[in-house]
Amino acid sequence: NSPPHYGTGVIECIDYIEDFLTKEEYIGYLRGNIAKYLHRWRYKNGIEDLEKIKHYIDLLIELEDNHGNK
């Protein structure tokens, strides 16, 4: 899920955010986005918001898997 406007620099926006936040802050960022899209999917963008939830959950799973937390 990489819209063109997030990749105009040297790195993608999500990678930049992950880089400057602590692990716990980044987890909070991911959880906040999951909560936002979960709250609004029925009222705003439907399936598109459900796909965004899946994307952020996949990032969270990858983060936890890479740090040995299962």
Secondary structure by P-SEA (a helix, b strand, c coil): ccccccccccccaaaaaaaaccaaaaaaaaaaaaaaaaaccccccaaaaaaaaaaaaaaaaaaaaaaccc
